[in-house]
Amino acid sequence: MPVAVGHRYHLGSMAPNLRPPKGTDDILAPDSRVWRRVLRTWDDWSERFGYDLVMTPIFEATDLFERGVGESTEVVRKQMYTFTDRGERSITLRPENTASVVRAYLNAGIQGEWKGAYSGPQFRYERPQGGRRRQFWQVGVEHLGTDRPGADAEVIELGYRFLVDLGVEGVSVQLNSLGDPEDRTAYVAELRSWLEARAADLSPDARETLKVNPMRVLDSKADAELISEAPAPSERLGQGASAAFDEVRTRLDAVGVPYETTPRLVRGLDYYTRTAFEYVGTSLDTAQTALGGGGRYDGLADQIGGRSVPGVGLAMGIDRIILSLGETDAEVALDAFVVATAGRDIDAAGLVSRLRSAGVRVDSIDTSRSLKAQFKAADRSGAATTLVVGDEWDGGAVRAKRMADGNETDVRIEEIATWLRS
């Protein structure tokens, strides 16, 4: 408890730690304005492609991720935030959202083709660094109920269009096929034999991974030089997977999405089959250059205990995307800021309300304060224009001041919204 000292409280060593937990961030303006623009852009593009919003719980039963993501993955083995709740149930904060969305689809009894988009925080206990946080924000889509290669191409195109629209420079789509389950069985046996023959040259982490899942070794950055000589999954495709991969590439060519076939690309989760892809930001100056990725997961619904449902999807990290944008011009939060001369409080309040109803981003402070104080607030707000409600009001106008160059002009009240948009 605080100890009273005179009329104050002395907290001493019991002062609260006001910092966020390690690996998490407080995001405030002006940084949050960029986030808002990015998330709005995502909503726009996912709606354009016909993906309805889906929202799932932020925590799930632990076995959903153990069965869906895969017990051999680093996510399940080392990174999940898992705890026992008061009902003695094992609960995990979601480390990814695909398994949750597939569970929700099955639980709702949906039949046939379905498309959903999501946005929200995910949680993984890992070493924080640039572009890698313990709480990180992902957006994504899942296209369920179809095994058409056209669905794969559509998902890949959506992510690409979104990144380009945001202004991310040097976006590279890396593309691969992991084959069908029967292709993978034969390939994994071949890969395991190849890696075991070279185990002495592998890093300690890669040797441990080899014991539980040889394909995960292909994702080891520390062993990249050796792995570049390993057999690739795309070189061992059966007829069905090969034809599907050819069609995905043909469709991407048709819609103008550039890609690079990357034979040893694997994703960090076990549920992928056939198509796998990543978006890489060549301008991202961090150890983690992948902005997002995804692929096909036709066996995931079965793995989590549901009926067989094919699917394909993507997930993108908003934290990394914003890092890849680099130093951008400050986002303008407001179109206008309203100030008022003495006695014009009610008129100013009415103008603010009218403009907001017309779709204008506008704010003000207590208009009974001095004009000097109001103008200081207008300057701090970052608004593009300051509107002055003064004597001009009686003649049906307001004085508009462009903050960038200081130019002033009188604008008719009924034309203000249109004028601001111009």
NORQUIVEN-V780194 format. One record per residue. N is the residue number from 1. SS is DSSP state (alpha for helix, beta for strand, coil for the rest). PSI is psi in whole degrees, -180 to 180 (none if undefined). D_CENTER is the distance of its C-alpha to the mean C-alpha in Angstrom with 2 decimals. Layout:
((N	SS	PSI	D_CENTER) (N	SS	PSI	D_CENTER))
This chain:
((1	coil	146	41.28) (2	coil	147	41.61) (3	beta	126	45.16) (4	beta	132	46.92) (5	beta	103	48.41) (6	coil	-125	50.51) (7	coil	10	48.31) (8	beta	168	45.05) (9	beta	132	43.02) (10	beta	114	42.67) (11	coil	-28	39.60) (12	alpha	-133	40.54) (13	alpha	-9	38.68) (14	alpha	11	37.11) (15	coil	137	34.95) (16	coil	147	31.43) (17	coil	112	28.60) (18	coil	3	26.31) (19	coil	149	23.64) (20	coil	159	20.37) (21	coil	152	20.40) (22	coil	134	19.92) (23	coil	7	16.42) (24	coil	166	15.02) (25	coil	145	14.98) (26	coil	129	16.39) (27	coil	108	14.64) (28	coil	169	17.43) (29	coil	143	18.66) (30	coil	-10	18.82) (31	alpha	-37	15.47) (32	alpha	-20	13.98) (33	alpha	-35	15.19) (34	alpha	-43	12.82) (35	alpha	-45	9.85) (36	alpha	-42	11.77) (37	alpha	-43	12.32) (38	alpha	-45	8.84) (39	alpha	-36	8.02) (40	alpha	-40	11.53) (41	alpha	-39	11.23) (42	alpha	-47	8.61) (43	alpha	-41	11.16) (44	alpha	-50	13.89) (45	alpha	-40	13.09) (46	alpha	-34	12.34) (47	alpha	-40	15.55) (48	alpha	-34	17.42) (49	coil	3	16.99) (50	coil	24	18.25) (51	coil	116	15.46) (52	beta	154	16.35) (53	beta	135	14.25) (54	coil	134	14.54) (55	coil	127	14.28) (56	coil	163	15.40) (57	coil	152	16.86) (58	coil	-14	15.11) (59	beta	153	17.93) (60	beta	170	19.88) (61	beta	136	23.11) (62	alpha	-37	22.84) (63	alpha	-18	24.49) (64	alpha	-44	21.71) (65	alpha	-35	19.59) (66	alpha	-41	22.78) (67	alpha	-39	23.89) (68	alpha	-52	20.67) (69	coil	-37	18.75) (70	coil	124	22.16) (71	coil	-20	24.47) (72	coil	-10	24.88) (73	coil	154	21.30) (74	alpha	-31	20.61) (75	alpha	-50	17.88) (76	alpha	-40	20.69) (77	alpha	-33	23.49) (78	alpha	-20	22.19) (79	alpha	-7	18.80) (80	coil	142	18.75) (81	beta	98	19.53) (82	beta	139	22.47) (83	beta	163	25.27) (84	beta	125	28.23) (85	coil	-177	28.35) (86	coil	-13	31.65) (87	coil	14	32.39) (88	coil	31	32.36) (89	coil	142	29.31) (90	beta	120	26.82) (91	beta	144	23.36) (92	beta	132	20.04) (93	beta	133	16.84) (94	coil	126	14.29) (95	coil	-13	13.06) (96	coil	169	11.08) (97	coil	-11	11.16) (98	alpha	-47	13.17) (99	alpha	-38	16.45) (100	alpha	-42	16.07) (101	alpha	-41	15.53) (102	alpha	-42	18.47) (103	alpha	-44	20.51) (104	alpha	-40	20.00) (105	alpha	-47	21.13) (106	alpha	-43	24.14) (107	alpha	-34	24.97) (108	coil	-8	25.11) (109	coil	23	27.54) (110	coil	140	25.81) (111	coil	145	27.71) (112	coil	-165	26.90) (113	coil	138	24.00) (114	beta	143	20.96) (115	beta	127	17.51) (116	beta	146	14.72) (117	beta	146	11.18) (118	beta	167	9.12) (119	beta	129	6.71) (120	beta	176	7.48) (121	beta	147	8.41) (122	beta	166	9.65) (123	beta	126	12.74) (124	coil	133	14.58) (125	coil	100	17.78) (126	coil	172	17.85) (127	coil	117	19.26) (128	coil	139	17.13) (129	beta	180	16.92) (130	coil	122	15.17) (131	coil	4	11.55) (132	beta	109	12.24) (133	coil	162	12.41) (134	coil	-32	13.91) (135	beta	119	11.60) (136	beta	153	7.96) (137	beta	128	4.96) (138	beta	146	3.00) (139	beta	154	3.75) (140	beta	173	6.91) (141	beta	154	10.63) (142	beta	130	13.86) (143	beta	104	17.18) (144	beta	158	19.99) (145	coil	14	23.74) (146	coil	143	24.31) (147	coil	17	24.96) (148	coil	131	25.35) (149	alpha	-25	24.12) (150	alpha	-31	23.37) (151	alpha	-38	20.47) (152	alpha	-48	19.02) (153	alpha	-38	19.60) (154	alpha	-44	18.09) (155	alpha	-46	14.72) (156	alpha	-42	14.81) (157	alpha	-42	15.97) (158	alpha	-51	13.30) (159	alpha	-40	10.53) (160	alpha	-48	13.22) (161	alpha	-40	14.31) (162	alpha	-48	11.01) (163	alpha	-42	10.88) (164	alpha	-41	14.61) (165	alpha	-36	14.69) (166	alpha	-23	12.62) (167	coil	16	15.27) (168	coil	126	13.71) (169	coil	146	17.00) (170	coil	39	18.19) (171	beta	126	15.51) (172	beta	128	17.12) (173	beta	117	16.59) (174	beta	132	18.25) (175	beta	141	19.82) (176	beta	170	22.04) (177	beta	133	23.74) (178	coil	-2	24.39) (179	coil	174	27.18) (180	coil	166	28.45) (181	alpha	-41	29.31) (182	alpha	-34	32.89) (183	alpha	-42	31.88) (184	alpha	-39	29.77) (185	alpha	-47	32.67) (186	alpha	-40	34.99) (187	alpha	-44	32.52) (188	alpha	-40	31.55) (189	alpha	-43	35.29) (190	alpha	-44	35.88) (191	alpha	-42	33.02) (192	alpha	-44	34.15) (193	alpha	-42	37.66) (194	alpha	-43	36.59) (195	alpha	-40	34.54) (196	alpha	-33	37.25) (197	coil	-18	39.76) (198	coil	21	37.78) (199	alpha	-34	36.62) (200	alpha	-23	38.57) (201	alpha	-4	36.45) (202	coil	155	33.08) (203	coil	158	31.34) (204	alpha	-42	31.95) (205	alpha	-41	28.38) (206	alpha	-37	28.67) (207	alpha	-38	32.05) (208	alpha	-42	30.66) (209	alpha	-37	27.83) (210	alpha	-34	30.52) (211	alpha	-32	32.33) (212	alpha	-30	29.60) (213	coil	97	27.62) (214	alpha	-34	28.84) (215	alpha	-26	25.88) (216	alpha	-25	23.61) (217	alpha	-30	26.00) (218	coil	-18	24.86) (219	coil	3	21.57) (220	coil	114	23.63) (221	alpha	-31	23.31) (222	alpha	-19	26.57) (223	alpha	22	28.43) (224	alpha	-41	27.10) (225	alpha	-46	30.59) (226	alpha	-43	32.24) (227	alpha	-26	29.51) (228	coil	-17	29.85) (229	coil	-4	33.22) (230	coil	155	32.19) (231	coil	144	32.50) (232	coil	145	29.33) (233	alpha	-35	28.18) (234	alpha	-13	28.16) (235	alpha	-1	31.82) (236	alpha	34	32.78) (237	coil	142	31.50) (238	coil	178	33.74) (239	alpha	-43	34.79) (240	alpha	-48	32.25) (241	alpha	-37	29.16) (242	alpha	-43	30.59) (243	alpha	-40	31.23) (244	alpha	-41	27.75) (245	alpha	-40	26.24) (246	alpha	-41	28.67) (247	alpha	-39	27.68) (248	alpha	-46	23.93) (249	alpha	-39	24.91) (250	alpha	-41	27.47) (251	alpha	-37	25.08) (252	alpha	-40	22.57) (253	alpha	-40	25.66) (254	alpha	-32	26.75) (255	coil	5	23.69) (256	coil	31	23.51) (257	coil	113	20.36) (258	coil	145	21.42) (259	coil	164	20.84) (260	beta	122	22.51) (261	beta	122	23.96) (262	coil	95	23.26) (263	coil	-29	25.79) (264	coil	17	24.69) (265	coil	125	20.93) (266	coil	156	20.01) (267	coil	161	16.84) (268	coil	2	16.72) (269	coil	150	17.32) (270	coil	-12	20.72) (271	coil	-2	20.20) (272	coil	141	19.68) (273	beta	156	22.68) (274	beta	-120	23.54) (275	beta	133	20.64) (276	beta	142	18.10) (277	beta	159	15.94) (278	beta	150	13.56) (279	beta	122	12.29) (280	beta	132	13.92) (281	beta	105	14.00) (282	coil	-16	17.71) (283	coil	1	17.52) (284	coil	112	15.30) (285	coil	64	18.05) (286	coil	171	16.89) (287	coil	-25	17.91) (288	coil	110	14.52) (289	coil	-9	14.09) (290	beta	124	11.79) (291	beta	-17	8.53) (292	beta	-178	7.94) (293	beta	-171	10.68) (294	beta	-155	12.60) (295	beta	-170	16.09) (296	beta	144	18.88) (297	coil	64	19.85) (298	coil	-18	23.13) (299	coil	1	24.50) (300	alpha	-44	21.78) (301	alpha	-39	23.34) (302	alpha	-41	26.68) (303	alpha	-33	25.44) (304	coil	10	24.35) (305	coil	14	27.71) (306	coil	-175	27.22) (307	coil	166	28.81) (308	coil	121	27.85) (309	coil	117	24.95) (310	coil	157	23.41) (311	beta	161	19.74) (312	beta	147	17.07) (313	beta	-179	13.30) (314	beta	157	10.09) (315	beta	140	6.78) (316	beta	139	4.33) (317	beta	113	3.68) (318	alpha	-36	3.46) (319	alpha	-48	6.85) (320	alpha	-37	8.17) (321	alpha	-43	7.55) (322	alpha	-38	9.42) (323	alpha	-38	11.88) (324	alpha	-22	12.56) (325	alpha	-20	13.59) (326	coil	-154	16.34) (327	coil	106	18.94) (328	coil	163	18.58) (329	coil	144	21.01) (330	coil	134	20.62) (331	coil	135	18.98) (332	coil	117	21.85) (333	coil	-30	21.32) (334	coil	145	24.64) (335	coil	-34	26.87) (336	beta	155	29.95) (337	beta	131	31.54) (338	beta	128	34.84) (339	beta	161	37.79) (340	beta	143	41.25) (341	coil	172	44.80) (342	coil	135	47.14) (343	coil	4	47.77) (344	coil	20	44.89) (345	alpha	-50	42.47) (346	alpha	-41	42.66) (347	alpha	-43	42.42) (348	alpha	-43	39.27) (349	alpha	-41	37.66) (350	alpha	-38	38.55) (351	alpha	-44	37.05) (352	alpha	-47	33.69) (353	alpha	-42	33.58) (354	alpha	-43	34.67) (355	alpha	-40	32.07) (356	alpha	-41	29.18) (357	alpha	-26	30.53) (358	coil	4	30.55) (359	coil	13	26.82) (360	coil	138	27.35) (361	coil	111	25.30) (362	beta	148	28.26) (363	beta	172	29.36) (364	coil	170	32.54) (365	coil	-169	34.14) (366	coil	107	37.51) (367	coil	1	39.62) (368	coil	-9	42.79) (369	coil	169	41.92) (370	coil	154	43.50) (371	alpha	-36	42.40) (372	alpha	-45	41.76) (373	alpha	-38	39.34) (374	alpha	-41	37.55) (375	alpha	-35	37.20) (376	alpha	-41	35.80) (377	alpha	-39	33.13) (378	alpha	-41	32.45) (379	alpha	-41	32.07) (380	alpha	-28	29.65) (381	alpha	-24	27.49) (382	coil	11	26.58) (383	coil	146	27.71) (384	coil	-31	28.86) (385	beta	142	32.13) (386	beta	129	34.44) (387	beta	125	36.63) (388	beta	118	39.98) (389	beta	104	41.83) (390	coil	-144	45.43) (391	alpha	-26	48.80) (392	alpha	-23	47.28) (393	alpha	-39	46.02) (394	alpha	-24	49.60) (395	alpha	9	49.75) (396	coil	27	46.52) (397	beta	168	44.20) (398	beta	157	41.90) (399	beta	125	41.64) (400	beta	128	38.31) (401	beta	118	37.48) (402	beta	121	34.87) (403	coil	-26	33.45) (404	coil	-40	32.78) (405	coil	-3	36.46) (406	coil	1	38.39) (407	coil	140	39.83) (408	beta	146	41.14) (409	beta	154	42.21) (410	beta	135	43.30) (411	beta	136	41.31) (412	beta	140	42.63) (413	alpha	-44	40.93) (414	alpha	-9	40.28) (415	alpha	2	38.68) (416	alpha	-47	36.33) (417	alpha	-45	33.12) (418	alpha	-41	33.87) (419	alpha	-42	34.91) (420	alpha	-39	31.71) (421	alpha	-24	29.61) (422	coil	none	31.92))
